Every structure is written in C-alpha cells, then in structure tokens.
Amino acid sequence: MPILKDMQVQYITNESGERSSVILSIEDFESLLEELEDLAIIAERRDEPTISHEKLKEELKKDGLLPG
C-alpha cells in the first residue's frame, strides 16, 4: 500500500499559493490506482455472504484443492 510520506509528491499552486494539482511518479500513480480498484472491489462485495475459515478449508479439501 502506498504511503504518502514515501511518495515523491510535487504540488502545483495557483497565483494565490493554494495547491491546485499534484505531480506523482508513474509508479506511485499506478500504485494508487491499483489500491483504488481494490477498494472499489471490496465495497462492491461488502454484502456478499461469507464463510468461516474452517468451512473454506473443508470445501477446498472436498474439491481436492487442499490435501486432507
């Protein structure tokens, strides 16, 4: 997860000295986009039913995806 203090952020200011834009490296920009996409997926799936870890392991074993 990108942390702002670790990014090389540059600000563009208007005539009043107020920040109006940001310049980021392409790596930081792409990392932020990836995080945003992940958060959007989490938000979309918030109301989906969940199962316990034990139940998941049982199902994976039954399907032959885990040794057991």
mmCIF file as gemmi writes it, N, C-alpha and C atoms, coordinates in Angstrom:
data_model
loop_
_atom_site.group_PDB
_atom_site.id
_atom_site.type_symbol
_atom_site.label_atom_id
_atom_site.label_alt_id
_atom_site.label_comp_id
_atom_site.label_asym_id
_atom_site.label_entity_id
_atom_site.label_seq_id
_atom_site.pdbx_PDB_ins_code
_atom_site.Cartn_x
_atom_site.Cartn_y
_atom_site.Cartn_z
_atom_site.occupancy
_atom_site.B_iso_or_equiv
_atom_site.pdbx_formal_charge
_atom_site.auth_seq_id
_atom_site.auth_asym_id
_atom_site.pdbx_PDB_model_num
ATOM 1 N N . MET Axp A 1 ? 0.849 -1.167 0 1 0 ? 1 A 1
ATOM 2 C CA . MET Axp A 1 ? 0 0 0 1 0 ? 1 A 1
ATOM 3 C C . MET Axp A 1 ? 0.901 1.238 0 1 0 ? 1 A 1
ATOM 4 N N . PRO Axp A 2 ? 0.658 2.141 -0.93 1 0 ? 2 A 1
ATOM 5 C CA . PRO Axp A 2 ? 1.484 3.349 -0.96 1 0 ? 2 A 1
ATOM 6 C C . PRO Axp A 2 ? 1.191 4.25 0.237 1 0 ? 2 A 1
ATOM 7 N N . ILE Axp A 3 ? 2.251 4.828 0.771 1 0 ? 3 A 1
ATOM 8 C CA . ILE Axp A 3 ? 2.113 5.753 1.89 1 0 ? 3 A 1
ATOM 9 C C . ILE Axp A 3 ? 2.598 7.105 1.402 1 0 ? 3 A 1
ATOM 10 N N . LEU Axp A 4 ? 1.781 8.121 1.606 1 0 ? 4 A 1
ATOM 11 C CA . LEU Axp A 4 ? 2.067 9.443 1.064 1 0 ? 4 A 1
ATOM 12 C C . LEU Axp A 4 ? 3.453 9.937 1.434 1 0 ? 4 A 1
ATOM 13 N N . LYS Axp A 5 ? 3.88 9.712 2.669 1 0 ? 5 A 1
ATOM 14 C CA . LYS Axp A 5 ? 5.189 10.224 3.086 1 0 ? 5 A 1
ATOM 15 C C . LYS Axp A 5 ? 6.334 9.557 2.332 1 0 ? 5 A 1
ATOM 16 N N . ASP Axp A 6 ? 6.095 8.369 1.762 1 0 ? 6 A 1
ATOM 17 C CA . ASP Axp A 6 ? 7.12 7.668 0.997 1 0 ? 6 A 1
ATOM 18 C C . ASP Axp A 6 ? 7.114 8.049 -0.482 1 0 ? 6 A 1
ATOM 19 N N . MET Axp A 7 ? 6.111 8.803 -0.906 1 0 ? 7 A 1
ATOM 20 C CA . MET Axp A 7 ? 5.996 9.202 -2.307 1 0 ? 7 A 1
ATOM 21 C C . MET Axp A 7 ? 6.722 10.52 -2.551 1 0 ? 7 A 1
ATOM 22 N N . GLN Axp A 8 ? 7.177 10.654 -3.776 1 0 ? 8 A 1
ATOM 23 C CA . GLN Axp A 8 ? 7.794 11.909 -4.193 1 0 ? 8 A 1
ATOM 24 C C . GLN Axp A 8 ? 6.687 12.776 -4.794 1 0 ? 8 A 1
ATOM 25 N N . VAL Axp A 9 ? 5.983 13.512 -3.944 1 0 ? 9 A 1
ATOM 26 C CA . VAL Axp A 9 ? 4.842 14.321 -4.374 1 0 ? 9 A 1
ATOM 27 C C . VAL Axp A 9 ? 5.303 15.749 -4.604 1 0 ? 9 A 1
ATOM 28 N N . GLN Axp A 10 ? 4.886 16.301 -5.73 1 0 ? 10 A 1
ATOM 29 C CA . GLN Axp A 10 ? 5.134 17.71 -6.018 1 0 ? 10 A 1
ATOM 30 C C . GLN Axp A 10 ? 3.783 18.377 -6.218 1 0 ? 10 A 1
ATOM 31 N N . TYR Axp A 11 ? 3.644 19.584 -5.708 1 0 ? 11 A 1
ATOM 32 C CA . TYR Axp A 11 ? 2.388 20.312 -5.825 1 0 ? 11 A 1
ATOM 33 C C . TYR Axp A 11 ? 2.541 21.48 -6.79 1 0 ? 11 A 1
ATOM 34 N N . ILE Axp A 12 ? 1.503 21.72 -7.542 1 0 ? 12 A 1
ATOM 35 C CA . ILE Axp A 12 ? 1.409 22.914 -8.377 1 0 ? 12 A 1
ATOM 36 C C . ILE Axp A 12 ? 0.451 23.853 -7.665 1 0 ? 12 A 1
ATOM 37 N N . THR Axp A 13 ? 0.836 25.102 -7.549 1 0 ? 13 A 1
ATOM 38 C CA . THR Axp A 13 ? -0.001 26.075 -6.848 1 0 ? 13 A 1
ATOM 39 C C . THR Axp A 13 ? -0.519 27.126 -7.822 1 0 ? 13 A 1
ATOM 40 N N . ASN Axp A 14 ? -1.642 27.72 -7.448 1 0 ? 14 A 1
ATOM 41 C CA . ASN Axp A 14 ? -2.2 28.802 -8.256 1 0 ? 14 A 1
ATOM 42 C C . ASN Axp A 14 ? -1.555 30.129 -7.858 1 0 ? 14 A 1
ATOM 43 N N . GLU Axp A 15 ? -2.061 31.207 -8.413 1 0 ? 15 A 1
ATOM 44 C CA . GLU Axp A 15 ? -1.494 32.528 -8.148 1 0 ? 15 A 1
ATOM 45 C C . GLU Axp A 15 ? -1.585 32.916 -6.676 1 0 ? 15 A 1
ATOM 46 N N . SER Axp A 16 ? -2.547 32.339 -5.953 1 0 ? 16 A 1
ATOM 47 C CA . SER Axp A 16 ? -2.733 32.643 -4.533 1 0 ? 16 A 1
ATOM 48 C C . SER Axp A 16 ? -1.882 31.748 -3.634 1 0 ? 16 A 1
ATOM 49 N N . GLY Axp A 17 ? -1.13 30.844 -4.231 1 0 ? 17 A 1
ATOM 50 C CA . GLY Axp A 17 ? -0.31 29.931 -3.448 1 0 ? 17 A 1
ATOM 51 C C . GLY Axp A 17 ? -1.057 28.705 -2.955 1 0 ? 17 A 1
ATOM 52 N N . GLU Axp A 18 ? -2.31 28.526 -3.395 1 0 ? 18 A 1
ATOM 53 C CA . GLU Axp A 18 ? -3.096 27.357 -2.991 1 0 ? 18 A 1
ATOM 54 C C . GLU Axp A 18 ? -2.751 26.182 -3.9 1 0 ? 18 A 1
ATOM 55 N N . ARG Axp A 19 ? -2.644 25.005 -3.316 1 0 ? 19 A 1
ATOM 56 C CA . ARG Axp A 19 ? -2.358 23.81 -4.099 1 0 ? 19 A 1
ATOM 57 C C . ARG Axp A 19 ? -3.523 23.537 -5.047 1 0 ? 19 A 1
ATOM 58 N N . SER Axp A 20 ? -3.202 23.317 -6.304 1 0 ? 20 A 1
ATOM 59 C CA . SER Axp A 20 ? -4.256 23.071 -7.282 1 0 ? 20 A 1
ATOM 60 C C . SER Axp A 20 ? -4.077 21.75 -8.028 1 0 ? 20 A 1
ATOM 61 N N . SER Axp A 21 ? -2.867 21.215 -8.052 1 0 ? 21 A 1
ATOM 62 C CA . SER Axp A 21 ? -2.594 19.961 -8.751 1 0 ? 21 A 1
ATOM 63 C C . SER Axp A 21 ? -1.444 19.24 -8.065 1 0 ? 21 A 1
ATOM 64 N N . VAL Axp A 22 ? -1.286 17.97 -8.453 1 0 ? 22 A 1
ATOM 65 C CA . VAL Axp A 22 ? -0.233 17.139 -7.875 1 0 ? 22 A 1
ATOM 66 C C . VAL Axp A 22 ? 0.527 16.458 -9.006 1 0 ? 22 A 1
ATOM 67 N N . ILE Axp A 23 ? 1.826 16.332 -8.825 1 0 ? 23 A 1
ATOM 68 C CA . ILE Axp A 23 ? 2.66 15.568 -9.747 1 0 ? 23 A 1
ATOM 69 C C . ILE Axp A 23 ? 3.197 14.367 -8.971 1 0 ? 23 A 1
ATOM 70 N N . LEU Axp A 24 ? 2.96 13.168 -9.543 1 0 ? 24 A 1
ATOM 71 C CA . LEU Axp A 24 ? 3.439 11.912 -8.95 1 0 ? 24 A 1
ATOM 72 C C . LEU Axp A 24 ? 4.259 11.159 -9.983 1 0 ? 24 A 1
ATOM 73 N N . SER Axp A 25 ? 5.136 10.297 -9.511 1 0 ? 25 A 1
ATOM 74 C CA . SER Axp A 25 ? 5.821 9.399 -10.449 1 0 ? 25 A 1
ATOM 75 C C . SER Axp A 25 ? 4.775 8.439 -11.009 1 0 ? 25 A 1
ATOM 76 N N . ILE Axp A 26 ? 5.051 7.889 -12.173 1 0 ? 26 A 1
ATOM 77 C CA . ILE Axp A 26 ? 4.107 6.944 -12.771 1 0 ? 26 A 1
ATOM 78 C C . ILE Axp A 26 ? 3.934 5.721 -11.877 1 0 ? 26 A 1
ATOM 79 N N . GLU Axp A 27 ? 5.004 5.313 -11.19 1 0 ? 27 A 1
ATOM 80 C CA . GLU Axp A 27 ? 4.913 4.155 -10.294 1 0 ? 27 A 1
ATOM 81 C C . GLU Axp A 27 ? 3.956 4.437 -9.135 1 0 ? 27 A 1
ATOM 82 N N . ASP Axp A 28 ? 4.078 5.616 -8.531 1 0 ? 28 A 1
ATOM 83 C CA . ASP Axp A 28 ? 3.178 5.976 -7.433 1 0 ? 28 A 1
ATOM 84 C C . ASP Axp A 28 ? 1.742 6.107 -7.927 1 0 ? 28 A 1
ATOM 85 N N . PHE Axp A 29 ? 1.568 6.699 -9.102 1 0 ? 29 A 1
ATOM 86 C CA . PHE Axp A 29 ? 0.233 6.866 -9.671 1 0 ? 29 A 1
ATOM 87 C C . PHE Axp A 29 ? -0.417 5.507 -9.92 1 0 ? 29 A 1
ATOM 88 N N . GLU Axp A 30 ? 0.323 4.592 -10.542 1 0 ? 30 A 1
ATOM 89 C CA . GLU Axp A 30 ? -0.224 3.262 -10.82 1 0 ? 30 A 1
ATOM 90 C C . GLU Axp A 30 ? -0.516 2.502 -9.535 1 0 ? 30 A 1
ATOM 91 N N . SER Axp A 31 ? 0.317 2.67 -8.529 1 0 ? 31 A 1
ATOM 92 C CA . SER Axp A 31 ? 0.084 2.025 -7.238 1 0 ? 31 A 1
ATOM 93 C C . SER Axp A 31 ? -1.195 2.549 -6.592 1 0 ? 31 A 1
ATOM 94 N N . LEU Axp A 32 ? -1.399 3.853 -6.66 1 0 ? 32 A 1
ATOM 95 C CA . LEU Axp A 32 ? -2.629 4.437 -6.115 1 0 ? 32 A 1
ATOM 96 C C . LEU Axp A 32 ? -3.858 3.948 -6.877 1 0 ? 32 A 1
ATOM 97 N N . LEU Axp A 33 ? -3.756 3.852 -8.202 1 0 ? 33 A 1
ATOM 98 C CA . LEU Axp A 33 ? -4.876 3.34 -8.995 1 0 ? 33 A 1
ATOM 99 C C . LEU Axp A 33 ? -5.211 1.904 -8.61 1 0 ? 33 A 1
ATOM 100 N N . GLU Axp A 34 ? -4.189 1.09 -8.406 1 0 ? 34 A 1
ATOM 101 C CA . GLU Axp A 34 ? -4.409 -0.299 -8.01 1 0 ? 34 A 1
ATOM 102 C C . GLU Axp A 34 ? -5.11 -0.373 -6.656 1 0 ? 34 A 1
ATOM 103 N N . GLU Axp A 35 ? -4.666 0.447 -5.717 1 0 ? 35 A 1
ATOM 104 C CA . GLU Axp A 35 ? -5.31 0.483 -4.401 1 0 ? 35 A 1
ATOM 105 C C . GLU Axp A 35 ? -6.767 0.92 -4.519 1 0 ? 35 A 1
ATOM 106 N N . LEU Axp A 36 ? -7.025 1.914 -5.358 1 0 ? 36 A 1
ATOM 107 C CA . LEU Axp A 36 ? -8.388 2.399 -5.555 1 0 ? 36 A 1
ATOM 108 C C . LEU Axp A 36 ? -9.274 1.312 -6.15 1 0 ? 36 A 1
ATOM 109 N N . GLU Axp A 37 ? -8.749 0.581 -7.127 1 0 ? 37 A 1
ATOM 110 C CA . GLU Axp A 37 ? -9.502 -0.521 -7.721 1 0 ? 37 A 1
ATOM 111 C C . GLU Axp A 37 ? -9.8 -1.598 -6.684 1 0 ? 37 A 1
ATOM 112 N N . ASP Axp A 38 ? -8.816 -1.934 -5.853 1 0 ? 38 A 1
ATOM 113 C CA . ASP Axp A 38 ? -9.026 -2.933 -4.799 1 0 ? 38 A 1
ATOM 114 C C . ASP Axp A 38 ? -10.12 -2.488 -3.831 1 0 ? 38 A 1
ATOM 115 N N . LEU Axp A 39 ? -10.089 -1.214 -3.441 1 0 ? 39 A 1
ATOM 116 C CA . LEU Axp A 39 ? -11.104 -0.698 -2.521 1 0 ? 39 A 1
ATOM 117 C C . LEU Axp A 39 ? -12.493 -0.717 -3.151 1 0 ? 39 A 1
ATOM 118 N N . ALA Axp A 40 ? -12.571 -0.44 -4.448 1 0 ? 40 A 1
ATOM 119 C CA . ALA Axp A 40 ? -13.862 -0.482 -5.14 1 0 ? 40 A 1
ATOM 120 C C . ALA Axp A 40 ? -14.415 -1.905 -5.142 1 0 ? 40 A 1
ATOM 121 N N . ILE Axp A 41 ? -13.56 -2.891 -5.367 1 0 ? 41 A 1
ATOM 122 C CA . ILE Axp A 41 ? -13.996 -4.291 -5.352 1 0 ? 41 A 1
ATOM 123 C C . ILE Axp A 41 ? -14.474 -4.681 -3.962 1 0 ? 41 A 1
ATOM 124 N N . ILE Axp A 42 ? -13.741 -4.268 -2.948 1 0 ? 42 A 1
ATOM 125 C CA . ILE Axp A 42 ? -14.151 -4.557 -1.567 1 0 ? 42 A 1
ATOM 126 C C . ILE Axp A 42 ? -15.519 -3.954 -1.286 1 0 ? 42 A 1
ATOM 127 N N . ALA Axp A 43 ? -15.729 -2.719 -1.704 1 0 ? 43 A 1
ATOM 128 C CA . ALA Axp A 43 ? -17.014 -2.053 -1.468 1 0 ? 43 A 1
ATOM 129 C C . ALA Axp A 43 ? -18.144 -2.773 -2.195 1 0 ? 43 A 1
ATOM 130 N N . GLU Axp A 44 ? -17.896 -3.215 -3.425 1 0 ? 44 A 1
ATOM 131 C CA . GLU Axp A 44 ? -18.918 -3.924 -4.197 1 0 ? 44 A 1
ATOM 132 C C . GLU Axp A 44 ? -19.289 -5.256 -3.551 1 0 ? 44 A 1
ATOM 133 N N . ARG Axp A 45 ? -18.328 -5.895 -2.907 1 0 ? 45 A 1
ATOM 134 C CA . ARG Axp A 45 ? -18.551 -7.236 -2.368 1 0 ? 45 A 1
ATOM 135 C C . ARG Axp A 45 ? -18.915 -7.238 -0.891 1 0 ? 45 A 1
ATOM 136 N N . ARG Axp A 46 ? -19.101 -6.071 -0.325 1 0 ? 46 A 1
ATOM 137 C CA . ARG Axp A 46 ? -19.351 -5.942 1.114 1 0 ? 46 A 1
ATOM 138 C C . ARG Axp A 46 ? -20.528 -6.785 1.6 1 0 ? 46 A 1
ATOM 139 N N . ASP Axp A 47 ? -21.581 -6.871 0.807 1 0 ? 47 A 1
ATOM 140 C CA . ASP Axp A 47 ? -22.791 -7.558 1.253 1 0 ? 47 A 1
ATOM 141 C C . ASP Axp A 47 ? -22.853 -9.026 0.831 1 0 ? 47 A 1
ATOM 142 N N . GLU Axp A 48 ? -21.788 -9.529 0.231 1 0 ? 48 A 1
ATOM 143 C CA . GLU Axp A 48 ? -21.779 -10.936 -0.16 1 0 ? 48 A 1
ATOM 144 C C . GLU Axp A 48 ? -21.699 -11.82 1.083 1 0 ? 48 A 1
ATOM 145 N N . PRO Axp A 49 ? -22.306 -12.992 1.016 1 0 ? 49 A 1
ATOM 146 C CA . PRO Axp A 49 ? -22.227 -13.897 2.172 1 0 ? 49 A 1
ATOM 147 C C . PRO Axp A 49 ? -20.785 -14.353 2.403 1 0 ? 49 A 1
ATOM 148 N N . THR Axp A 50 ? -20.465 -14.633 3.645 1 0 ? 50 A 1
ATOM 149 C CA . THR Axp A 50 ? -19.123 -15.093 3.995 1 0 ? 50 A 1
ATOM 150 C C . THR Axp A 50 ? -19.205 -16.489 4.599 1 0 ? 50 A 1
ATOM 151 N N . ILE Axp A 51 ? -18.052 -17.171 4.612 1 0 ? 51 A 1
ATOM 152 C CA . ILE Axp A 51 ? -17.976 -18.468 5.279 1 0 ? 51 A 1
ATOM 153 C C . ILE Axp A 51 ? -16.751 -18.449 6.19 1 0 ? 51 A 1
ATOM 154 N N . SER Axp A 52 ? -16.769 -19.317 7.173 1 0 ? 52 A 1
ATOM 155 C CA . SER Axp A 52 ? -15.648 -19.377 8.113 1 0 ? 52 A 1
ATOM 156 C C . SER Axp A 52 ? -14.421 -19.985 7.435 1 0 ? 52 A 1
ATOM 157 N N . HIS Axp A 53 ? -13.28 -19.765 8.043 1 0 ? 53 A 1
ATOM 158 C CA . HIS Axp A 53 ? -12.03 -20.321 7.531 1 0 ? 53 A 1
ATOM 159 C C . HIS Axp A 53 ? -12.087 -21.844 7.536 1 0 ? 53 A 1
ATOM 160 N N . GLU Axp A 54 ? -12.651 -22.4 8.588 1 0 ? 54 A 1
ATOM 161 C CA . GLU Axp A 54 ? -12.761 -23.861 8.685 1 0 ? 54 A 1
ATOM 162 C C . GLU Axp A 54 ? -13.635 -24.42 7.571 1 0 ? 54 A 1
ATOM 163 N N . LYS Axp A 55 ? -14.752 -23.765 7.303 1 0 ? 55 A 1
ATOM 164 C CA . LYS Axp A 55 ? -15.657 -24.208 6.24 1 0 ? 55 A 1
ATOM 165 C C . LYS Axp A 55 ? -14.957 -24.125 4.884 1 0 ? 55 A 1
ATOM 166 N N . LEU Axp A 56 ? -14.199 -23.064 4.669 1 0 ? 56 A 1
ATOM 167 C CA . LEU Axp A 56 ? -13.459 -22.915 3.42 1 0 ? 56 A 1
ATOM 168 C C . LEU Axp A 56 ? -12.451 -24.051 3.253 1 0 ? 56 A 1
ATOM 169 N N . LYS Axp A 57 ? -11.712 -24.369 4.315 1 0 ? 57 A 1
ATOM 170 C CA . LYS Axp A 57 ? -10.748 -25.463 4.245 1 0 ? 57 A 1
ATOM 171 C C . LYS Axp A 57 ? -11.445 -26.782 3.928 1 0 ? 57 A 1
ATOM 172 N N . GLU Axp A 58 ? -12.606 -27.029 4.554 1 0 ? 58 A 1
ATOM 173 C CA . GLU Axp A 58 ? -13.366 -28.253 4.284 1 0 ? 58 A 1
ATOM 174 C C . GLU Axp A 58 ? -13.738 -28.342 2.807 1 0 ? 58 A 1
ATOM 175 N N . GLU Axp A 59 ? -14.234 -27.231 2.258 1 0 ? 59 A 1
ATOM 176 C CA . GLU Axp A 59 ? -14.652 -27.229 0.859 1 0 ? 59 A 1
ATOM 177 C C . GLU Axp A 59 ? -13.465 -27.427 -0.079 1 0 ? 59 A 1
ATOM 178 N N . LEU Axp A 60 ? -12.339 -26.816 0.232 1 0 ? 60 A 1
ATOM 179 C CA . LEU Axp A 60 ? -11.152 -26.98 -0.605 1 0 ? 60 A 1
ATOM 180 C C . LEU Axp A 60 ? -10.638 -28.412 -0.557 1 0 ? 60 A 1
ATOM 181 N N . LYS Axp A 61 ? -10.701 -29.035 0.611 1 0 ? 61 A 1
ATOM 182 C CA . LYS Axp A 61 ? -10.298 -30.44 0.732 1 0 ? 61 A 1
ATOM 183 C C . LYS Axp A 61 ? -11.244 -31.331 -0.061 1 0 ? 61 A 1
ATOM 184 N N . LYS Axp A 62 ? -12.534 -31.054 0.05 1 0 ? 62 A 1
ATOM 185 C CA . LYS Axp A 62 ? -13.543 -31.843 -0.663 1 0 ? 62 A 1
ATOM 186 C C . LYS Axp A 62 ? -13.339 -31.741 -2.175 1 0 ? 62 A 1
ATOM 187 N N . ASP Axp A 63 ? -12.941 -30.559 -2.643 1 0 ? 63 A 1
ATOM 188 C CA . ASP Axp A 63 ? -12.722 -30.34 -4.073 1 0 ? 63 A 1
ATOM 189 C C . ASP Axp A 63 ? -11.331 -30.777 -4.53 1 0 ? 63 A 1
ATOM 190 N N . GLY Axp A 64 ? -10.521 -31.311 -3.599 1 0 ? 64 A 1
ATOM 191 C CA . GLY Axp A 64 ? -9.193 -31.782 -3.943 1 0 ? 64 A 1
ATOM 192 C C . GLY Axp A 64 ? -8.164 -30.68 -4.128 1 0 ? 64 A 1
ATOM 193 N N . LEU Axp A 65 ? -8.467 -29.495 -3.647 1 0 ? 65 A 1
ATOM 194 C CA . LEU Axp A 65 ? -7.545 -28.37 -3.797 1 0 ? 65 A 1
ATOM 195 C C . LEU Axp A 65 ? -6.619 -28.208 -2.602 1 0 ? 65 A 1
ATOM 196 N N . LEU Axp A 66 ? -6.916 -28.925 -1.522 1 0 ? 66 A 1
ATOM 197 C CA . LEU Axp A 66 ? -6.051 -28.975 -0.342 1 0 ? 66 A 1
ATOM 198 C C . LEU Axp A 66 ? -5.879 -30.439 0.029 1 0 ? 66 A 1
ATOM 199 N N . PRO Axp A 67 ? -4.684 -30.809 0.48 1 0 ? 67 A 1
ATOM 200 C CA . PRO Axp A 67 ? -4.515 -32.202 0.927 1 0 ? 67 A 1
ATOM 201 C C . PRO Axp A 67 ? -5.337 -32.443 2.189 1 0 ? 67 A 1
ATOM 202 N N . GLY Axp A 68 ? -5.817 -33.608 2.323 1 0 ? 68 A 1
ATOM 203 C CA . GLY Axp A 68 ? -6.581 -33.838 3.533 1 0 ? 68 A 1
ATOM 204 C C . GLY Axp A 68 ? -7.049 -35.209 3.652 1 0 ? 68 A 1
